[in-house]
Amino acid sequence: KIRHLRERHFGAGQAPPIPGEDAAAISAARQALALRRDWELAAMLEAQVLQKKSPAAAAKSLGAFVEKNPAAREARLNYARLLVLDKRPAEARKQLEAVANANPQNPDVVYAVGLLAFQLKDYPAAEGYMERVLGLNYRDHDGVRYLLGQIAEEQKQWSQAIQYYEAIKGSDHELPARMRTANAIAKQGKIDEGLAYLRRVASEH
């Protein structure tokens, strides 16, 4: 019976059809949390609805949940995202480090942390996390290399960016990587070389 109530409360608030039902969604999420205090989905739902009006209120709500449930990985990642939206980068980095340290061998988690670090423009940290992902059994290594190339570009490390892009072969990231390689060449003032590179790419594709 308790499980049925949890699912019914959460389902009632999961997708409010109109903005006027936000209060009902929050109430349903809070009732679900009263039944099970460690339910991440309900806590994230409440934060999602609160975020419409105030990222700060959403961050406060999810932060309180994370404090009571320190092992709540997805909630902590979402809390970090809310801190980014609320322009609190130092606190967001702290949450990212906590998630990464608690899940050092989980490639999906380390990737998510690295992506958030990239969005925070903390490029050295983002590079470190993504390099760590390459050493794990991640499903899309070319996607990681593509992001590493972008991280290098943001730091004007053109040669490093090109190395990452050129290592991408035979995936959906290959052609975009070739285009970014040409751009990285041109950014170094080598316009003719960049155009010649593009012509080679066009002939191959």
LUMTI-164211 format. One record per residue (C-alpha): residue number from 0; residue in one letter; chain; x, y, z. Coordinates in nm, 4 decimals, always signed. Example, Ala and Ser with C-alpha at 12.3 -4.5 7.8 and 13.67 -1.06 7.14 Angstrom:
2
{nr = 0; rest = A; kette = A; px = +1.2300; py = -0.4500; pz = +0.7800}
{nr = 1; rest = S; kette = A; px = +1.3670; py = -0.1060; pz = +0.7140}
This chain:
205
{nr = 0; rest = K; kette = A; px = +0.0000; py = +0.0000; pz = +0.0000}
{nr = 1; rest = I; kette = A; px = +0.2796; py = +0.2446; pz = +0.0852}
{nr = 2; rest = R; kette = A; px = +0.4520; py = +0.1748; pz = -0.2470}
{nr = 3; rest = H; kette = A; px = +0.1226; py = +0.2371; pz = -0.4296}
{nr = 4; rest = L; kette = A; px = +0.0825; py = +0.5682; pz = -0.2501}
{nr = 5; rest = R; kette = A; px = +0.4379; py = +0.6727; pz = -0.3355}
{nr = 6; rest = E; kette = A; px = +0.3839; py = +0.6013; pz = -0.7038}
{nr = 7; rest = R; kette = A; px = +0.0448; py = +0.7698; pz = -0.7054}
{nr = 8; rest = H; kette = A; px = +0.1769; py = +1.0849; pz = -0.5336}
{nr = 9; rest = F; kette = A; px = +0.4782; py = +1.1068; pz = -0.7614}
{nr = 10; rest = G; kette = A; px = +0.2787; py = +1.0329; pz = -1.0765}
{nr = 11; rest = A; kette = A; px = +0.0313; py = +1.3052; pz = -0.9885}
{nr = 12; rest = G; kette = A; px = +0.3052; py = +1.5659; pz = -0.9906}
{nr = 13; rest = Q; kette = A; px = +0.5389; py = +1.4382; pz = -1.2597}
{nr = 14; rest = A; kette = A; px = +0.4022; py = +1.6276; pz = -1.5573}
{nr = 15; rest = P; kette = A; px = +0.1727; py = +1.9161; pz = -1.4615}
{nr = 16; rest = P; kette = A; px = -0.0275; py = +2.0049; pz = -1.7747}
{nr = 17; rest = I; kette = A; px = -0.0635; py = +2.3748; pz = -1.6910}
{nr = 18; rest = P; kette = A; px = +0.1433; py = +2.6183; pz = -1.4799}
{nr = 19; rest = G; kette = A; px = -0.1423; py = +2.6510; pz = -1.2279}
{nr = 20; rest = E; kette = A; px = -0.0826; py = +2.2941; pz = -1.1167}
{nr = 21; rest = D; kette = A; px = +0.2732; py = +2.3597; pz = -0.9986}
{nr = 22; rest = A; kette = A; px = +0.1574; py = +2.3860; pz = -0.6384}
{nr = 23; rest = A; kette = A; px = -0.0139; py = +2.0473; pz = -0.6682}
{nr = 24; rest = A; kette = A; px = +0.3026; py = +1.8978; pz = -0.8156}
{nr = 25; rest = I; kette = A; px = +0.5122; py = +2.0291; pz = -0.5259}
{nr = 26; rest = S; kette = A; px = +0.2570; py = +1.8992; pz = -0.2756}
{nr = 27; rest = A; kette = A; px = +0.2622; py = +1.5539; pz = -0.4378}
{nr = 28; rest = A; kette = A; px = +0.6411; py = +1.5438; pz = -0.4341}
{nr = 29; rest = R; kette = A; px = +0.6528; py = +1.6427; pz = -0.0684}
{nr = 30; rest = Q; kette = A; px = +0.3953; py = +1.3800; pz = +0.0262}
{nr = 31; rest = A; kette = A; px = +0.6054; py = +1.1210; pz = -0.1559}
{nr = 32; rest = L; kette = A; px = +0.9148; py = +1.2346; pz = +0.0347}
{nr = 33; rest = A; kette = A; px = +0.7239; py = +1.2094; pz = +0.3608}
{nr = 34; rest = L; kette = A; px = +0.6673; py = +0.8432; pz = +0.2795}
{nr = 35; rest = R; kette = A; px = +1.0292; py = +0.7837; pz = +0.1747}
{nr = 36; rest = R; kette = A; px = +1.2808; py = +1.0489; pz = +0.2710}
{nr = 37; rest = D; kette = A; px = +1.5548; py = +0.9261; pz = +0.0383}
{nr = 38; rest = W; kette = A; px = +1.3489; py = +0.9258; pz = -0.2841}
{nr = 39; rest = E; kette = A; px = +1.5605; py = +1.1200; pz = -0.5324}
{nr = 40; rest = L; kette = A; px = +1.2987; py = +1.1417; pz = -0.8073}
{nr = 41; rest = A; kette = A; px = +1.0523; py = +1.3183; pz = -0.5805}
{nr = 42; rest = A; kette = A; px = +1.3175; py = +1.5629; pz = -0.4559}
{nr = 43; rest = M; kette = A; px = +1.4263; py = +1.6398; pz = -0.8118}
{nr = 44; rest = L; kette = A; px = +1.0662; py = +1.6889; pz = -0.9196}
{nr = 45; rest = E; kette = A; px = +1.0105; py = +1.9459; pz = -0.6458}
{nr = 46; rest = A; kette = A; px = +1.3295; py = +2.1276; pz = -0.7475}
{nr = 47; rest = Q; kette = A; px = +1.2300; py = +2.1172; pz = -1.1143}
{nr = 48; rest = V; kette = A; px = +0.9001; py = +2.2885; pz = -1.0422}
{nr = 49; rest = L; kette = A; px = +1.0591; py = +2.5434; pz = -0.8078}
{nr = 50; rest = Q; kette = A; px = +1.3210; py = +2.6245; pz = -1.0708}
{nr = 51; rest = K; kette = A; px = +1.0537; py = +2.7790; pz = -1.2947}
{nr = 52; rest = K; kette = A; px = +1.0306; py = +3.0727; pz = -1.0564}
{nr = 53; rest = S; kette = A; px = +1.3642; py = +3.0707; pz = -0.8772}
{nr = 54; rest = P; kette = A; px = +1.6852; py = +2.8690; pz = -0.9305}
{nr = 55; rest = A; kette = A; px = +1.7874; py = +2.9794; pz = -0.5808}
{nr = 56; rest = A; kette = A; px = +1.4745; py = +2.8257; pz = -0.4244}
{nr = 57; rest = A; kette = A; px = +1.5244; py = +2.5074; pz = -0.6262}
{nr = 58; rest = A; kette = A; px = +1.8887; py = +2.4873; pz = -0.5175}
{nr = 59; rest = K; kette = A; px = +1.7921; py = +2.5394; pz = -0.1542}
{nr = 60; rest = S; kette = A; px = +1.5359; py = +2.2601; pz = -0.1720}
{nr = 61; rest = L; kette = A; px = +1.7631; py = +2.0089; pz = -0.3422}
{nr = 62; rest = G; kette = A; px = +2.0604; py = +2.1126; pz = -0.1291}
{nr = 63; rest = A; kette = A; px = +1.8662; py = +2.0265; pz = +0.1854}
{nr = 64; rest = F; kette = A; px = +1.7816; py = +1.6862; pz = +0.0403}
{nr = 65; rest = V; kette = A; px = +2.1451; py = +1.6163; pz = -0.0530}
{nr = 66; rest = E; kette = A; px = +2.2612; py = +1.7145; pz = +0.2946}
{nr = 67; rest = K; kette = A; px = +2.0276; py = +1.4536; pz = +0.4439}
{nr = 68; rest = N; kette = A; px = +2.1089; py = +1.1962; pz = +0.1732}
{nr = 69; rest = P; kette = A; px = +2.4797; py = +1.2368; pz = +0.0885}
{nr = 70; rest = A; kette = A; px = +2.4838; py = +0.9236; pz = -0.1294}
{nr = 71; rest = A; kette = A; px = +2.2123; py = +1.0587; pz = -0.3617}
{nr = 72; rest = R; kette = A; px = +2.4222; py = +1.0814; pz = -0.6777}
{nr = 73; rest = E; kette = A; px = +2.1668; py = +1.2074; pz = -0.9311}
{nr = 74; rest = A; kette = A; px = +2.0241; py = +1.4587; pz = -0.6883}
{nr = 75; rest = R; kette = A; px = +2.3742; py = +1.5919; pz = -0.6164}
{nr = 76; rest = L; kette = A; px = +2.4479; py = +1.6282; pz = -0.9880}
{nr = 77; rest = N; kette = A; px = +2.1225; py = +1.8161; pz = -1.0370}
{nr = 78; rest = Y; kette = A; px = +2.2041; py = +2.0280; pz = -0.7332}
{nr = 79; rest = A; kette = A; px = +2.5344; py = +2.1214; pz = -0.8978}
{nr = 80; rest = R; kette = A; px = +2.3488; py = +2.2192; pz = -1.2166}
{nr = 81; rest = L; kette = A; px = +2.1155; py = +2.4406; pz = -1.0162}
{nr = 82; rest = L; kette = A; px = +2.4118; py = +2.6059; pz = -0.8462}
{nr = 83; rest = V; kette = A; px = +2.5537; py = +2.6814; pz = -1.1906}
{nr = 84; rest = L; kette = A; px = +2.2235; py = +2.8406; pz = -1.2926}
{nr = 85; rest = D; kette = A; px = +2.2199; py = +3.0378; pz = -0.9675}
{nr = 86; rest = K; kette = A; px = +2.5698; py = +3.1683; pz = -1.0486}
{nr = 87; rest = R; kette = A; px = +2.7405; py = +2.9935; pz = -0.7556}
{nr = 88; rest = P; kette = A; px = +3.0326; py = +2.8275; pz = -0.9357}
{nr = 89; rest = A; kette = A; px = +3.2510; py = +2.7609; pz = -0.6310}
{nr = 90; rest = E; kette = A; px = +2.9728; py = +2.5660; pz = -0.4590}
{nr = 91; rest = A; kette = A; px = +2.8933; py = +2.3825; pz = -0.7817}
{nr = 92; rest = R; kette = A; px = +3.2569; py = +2.2713; pz = -0.8143}
{nr = 93; rest = K; kette = A; px = +3.2487; py = +2.1380; pz = -0.4589}
{nr = 94; rest = Q; kette = A; px = +2.9464; py = +1.9235; pz = -0.5428}
{nr = 95; rest = L; kette = A; px = +3.1085; py = +1.7987; pz = -0.8630}
{nr = 96; rest = E; kette = A; px = +3.4206; py = +1.6943; pz = -0.6764}
{nr = 97; rest = A; kette = A; px = +3.2096; py = +1.5073; pz = -0.4207}
{nr = 98; rest = V; kette = A; px = +3.0285; py = +1.3140; pz = -0.6956}
{nr = 99; rest = A; kette = A; px = +3.3490; py = +1.2323; pz = -0.8853}
{nr = 100; rest = N; kette = A; px = +3.5329; py = +1.1206; pz = -0.5704}
{nr = 101; rest = A; kette = A; px = +3.2450; py = +0.8954; pz = -0.4701}
{nr = 102; rest = N; kette = A; px = +3.2242; py = +0.7338; pz = -0.8179}
{nr = 103; rest = P; kette = A; px = +3.5820; py = +0.7264; pz = -0.9536}
{nr = 104; rest = Q; kette = A; px = +3.5287; py = +0.4180; pz = -1.1733}
{nr = 105; rest = N; kette = A; px = +3.1861; py = +0.5078; pz = -1.3128}
{nr = 106; rest = P; kette = A; px = +3.2478; py = +0.6532; pz = -1.6623}
{nr = 107; rest = D; kette = A; px = +2.8970; py = +0.7974; pz = -1.7002}
{nr = 108; rest = V; kette = A; px = +2.9248; py = +0.9871; pz = -1.3737}
{nr = 109; rest = V; kette = A; px = +3.2778; py = +1.1139; pz = -1.4420}
{nr = 110; rest = Y; kette = A; px = +3.1663; py = +1.2254; pz = -1.7898}
{nr = 111; rest = A; kette = A; px = +2.8675; py = +1.4137; pz = -1.6457}
{nr = 112; rest = V; kette = A; px = +3.0961; py = +1.5837; pz = -1.3935}
{nr = 113; rest = G; kette = A; px = +3.3431; py = +1.6777; pz = -1.6680}
{nr = 114; rest = L; kette = A; px = +3.0655; py = +1.8182; pz = -1.8836}
{nr = 115; rest = L; kette = A; px = +2.9413; py = +2.0354; pz = -1.5992}
{nr = 116; rest = A; kette = A; px = +3.2969; py = +2.1542; pz = -1.5323}
{nr = 117; rest = F; kette = A; px = +3.3173; py = +2.2509; pz = -1.9009}
{nr = 118; rest = Q; kette = A; px = +2.9931; py = +2.4471; pz = -1.8690}
{nr = 119; rest = L; kette = A; px = +3.1436; py = +2.6183; pz = -1.5648}
{nr = 120; rest = K; kette = A; px = +3.4411; py = +2.7116; pz = -1.7879}
{nr = 121; rest = D; kette = A; px = +3.6696; py = +2.5317; pz = -1.5453}
{nr = 122; rest = Y; kette = A; px = +3.8700; py = +2.3966; pz = -1.8378}
{nr = 123; rest = P; kette = A; px = +4.1630; py = +2.2366; pz = -1.6527}
{nr = 124; rest = A; kette = A; px = +3.9212; py = +2.0414; pz = -1.4308}
{nr = 125; rest = A; kette = A; px = +3.7036; py = +1.9465; pz = -1.7281}
{nr = 126; rest = E; kette = A; px = +4.0106; py = +1.8204; pz = -1.9146}
{nr = 127; rest = G; kette = A; px = +4.1183; py = +1.6124; pz = -1.6155}
{nr = 128; rest = Y; kette = A; px = +3.7777; py = +1.4490; pz = -1.5819}
{nr = 129; rest = M; kette = A; px = +3.7525; py = +1.3754; pz = -1.9552}
{nr = 130; rest = E; kette = A; px = +4.1015; py = +1.2292; pz = -1.9662}
{nr = 131; rest = R; kette = A; px = +3.9944; py = +1.0055; pz = -1.6800}
{nr = 132; rest = V; kette = A; px = +3.6894; py = +0.8953; pz = -1.8819}
{nr = 133; rest = L; kette = A; px = +3.9159; py = +0.7866; pz = -2.1681}
{nr = 134; rest = G; kette = A; px = +4.0824; py = +0.5441; pz = -1.9280}
{nr = 135; rest = L; kette = A; px = +3.7476; py = +0.3899; pz = -1.8348}
{nr = 136; rest = N; kette = A; px = +3.5131; py = +0.1701; pz = -2.0360}
{nr = 137; rest = Y; kette = A; px = +3.3014; py = +0.4562; pz = -2.1722}
{nr = 138; rest = R; kette = A; px = +3.0657; py = +0.3903; pz = -2.4629}
{nr = 139; rest = D; kette = A; px = +3.1634; py = +0.6938; pz = -2.6747}
{nr = 140; rest = H; kette = A; px = +3.5363; py = +0.7662; pz = -2.6637}
{nr = 141; rest = D; kette = A; px = +3.5164; py = +0.9765; pz = -2.9809}
{nr = 142; rest = G; kette = A; px = +3.2573; py = +1.1975; pz = -2.8139}
{nr = 143; rest = V; kette = A; px = +3.4982; py = +1.2465; pz = -2.5249}
{nr = 144; rest = R; kette = A; px = +3.7822; py = +1.3324; pz = -2.7646}
{nr = 145; rest = Y; kette = A; px = +3.5565; py = +1.5826; pz = -2.9407}
{nr = 146; rest = L; kette = A; px = +3.4829; py = +1.7559; pz = -2.6118}
{nr = 147; rest = L; kette = A; px = +3.8518; py = +1.7475; pz = -2.5177}
{nr = 148; rest = G; kette = A; px = +3.9251; py = +1.9212; pz = -2.8468}
{nr = 149; rest = Q; kette = A; px = +3.6771; py = +2.1943; pz = -2.7609}
{nr = 150; rest = I; kette = A; px = +3.8304; py = +2.2309; pz = -2.4145}
{nr = 151; rest = A; kette = A; px = +4.1722; py = +2.2734; pz = -2.5747}
{nr = 152; rest = E; kette = A; px = +4.0327; py = +2.5310; pz = -2.8189}
{nr = 153; rest = E; kette = A; px = +3.8835; py = +2.7338; pz = -2.5348}
{nr = 154; rest = Q; kette = A; px = +4.2349; py = +2.7558; pz = -2.3917}
{nr = 155; rest = K; kette = A; px = +4.3804; py = +2.8400; pz = -2.7356}
{nr = 156; rest = Q; kette = A; px = +4.5807; py = +2.5168; pz = -2.7318}
{nr = 157; rest = W; kette = A; px = +4.5381; py = +2.4683; pz = -3.1050}
{nr = 158; rest = S; kette = A; px = +4.7856; py = +2.1860; pz = -3.1576}
{nr = 159; rest = Q; kette = A; px = +4.6392; py = +1.9888; pz = -2.8686}
{nr = 160; rest = A; kette = A; px = +4.2873; py = +2.0434; pz = -3.0035}
{nr = 161; rest = I; kette = A; px = +4.3897; py = +1.9180; pz = -3.3470}
{nr = 162; rest = Q; kette = A; px = +4.5447; py = +1.6052; pz = -3.1943}
{nr = 163; rest = Y; kette = A; px = +4.2175; py = +1.5197; pz = -3.0234}
{nr = 164; rest = Y; kette = A; px = +4.0141; py = +1.5875; pz = -3.3379}
{nr = 165; rest = E; kette = A; px = +4.2464; py = +1.3894; pz = -3.5647}
{nr = 166; rest = A; kette = A; px = +4.2176; py = +1.0878; pz = -3.3332}
{nr = 167; rest = I; kette = A; px = +3.8447; py = +1.0683; pz = -3.4148}
{nr = 168; rest = K; kette = A; px = +3.7771; py = +0.8207; pz = -3.6938}
{nr = 169; rest = G; kette = A; px = +3.4743; py = +0.6309; pz = -3.8183}
{nr = 170; rest = S; kette = A; px = +3.2035; py = +0.7813; pz = -3.5944}
{nr = 171; rest = D; kette = A; px = +2.9387; py = +1.0521; pz = -3.6193}
{nr = 172; rest = H; kette = A; px = +3.1882; py = +1.2924; pz = -3.4626}
{nr = 173; rest = E; kette = A; px = +3.4400; py = +1.2537; pz = -3.7453}
{nr = 174; rest = L; kette = A; px = +3.3138; py = +1.5157; pz = -3.9918}
{nr = 175; rest = P; kette = A; px = +3.2404; py = +1.7820; pz = -3.7237}
{nr = 176; rest = A; kette = A; px = +3.5902; py = +1.7131; pz = -3.5870}
{nr = 177; rest = R; kette = A; px = +3.7419; py = +1.7731; pz = -3.9307}
{nr = 178; rest = M; kette = A; px = +3.5587; py = +2.1058; pz = -3.9569}
{nr = 179; rest = R; kette = A; px = +3.6862; py = +2.2110; pz = -3.6155}
{nr = 180; rest = T; kette = A; px = +4.0374; py = +2.1051; pz = -3.7147}
{nr = 181; rest = A; kette = A; px = +4.0214; py = +2.3394; pz = -4.0151}
{nr = 182; rest = N; kette = A; px = +3.9007; py = +2.6174; pz = -3.7845}
{nr = 183; rest = A; kette = A; px = +4.1832; py = +2.5505; pz = -3.5372}
{nr = 184; rest = I; kette = A; px = +4.4359; py = +2.5706; pz = -3.8223}
{nr = 185; rest = A; kette = A; px = +4.2859; py = +2.9008; pz = -3.9401}
{nr = 186; rest = K; kette = A; px = +4.2856; py = +3.0420; pz = -3.5849}
{nr = 187; rest = Q; kette = A; px = +4.6651; py = +3.0158; pz = -3.5948}
{nr = 188; rest = G; kette = A; px = +4.6707; py = +3.2476; pz = -3.8952}
{nr = 189; rest = K; kette = A; px = +4.7164; py = +2.9629; pz = -4.1456}
{nr = 190; rest = I; kette = A; px = +4.4187; py = +3.0449; pz = -4.3653}
{nr = 191; rest = D; kette = A; px = +4.5509; py = +2.8822; pz = -4.6835}
{nr = 192; rest = E; kette = A; px = +4.6464; py = +2.5675; pz = -4.4941}
{nr = 193; rest = G; kette = A; px = +4.3009; py = +2.5537; pz = -4.3390}
{nr = 194; rest = L; kette = A; px = +4.1346; py = +2.5854; pz = -4.6811}
{nr = 195; rest = A; kette = A; px = +4.3589; py = +2.3145; pz = -4.8250}
{nr = 196; rest = Y; kette = A; px = +4.2643; py = +2.0905; pz = -4.5340}
{nr = 197; rest = L; kette = A; px = +3.8952; py = +2.1511; pz = -4.6041}
{nr = 198; rest = R; kette = A; px = +3.9427; py = +2.0600; pz = -4.9699}
{nr = 199; rest = R; kette = A; px = +4.1004; py = +1.7287; pz = -4.8650}
{nr = 200; rest = V; kette = A; px = +3.8113; py = +1.6629; pz = -4.6287}
{nr = 201; rest = A; kette = A; px = +3.5594; py = +1.7409; pz = -4.9045}
{nr = 202; rest = S; kette = A; px = +3.7267; py = +1.4949; pz = -5.1397}
{nr = 203; rest = E; kette = A; px = +3.7194; py = +1.2216; pz = -4.8732}
{nr = 204; rest = H; kette = A; px = +3.3529; py = +1.2842; pz = -4.7851}
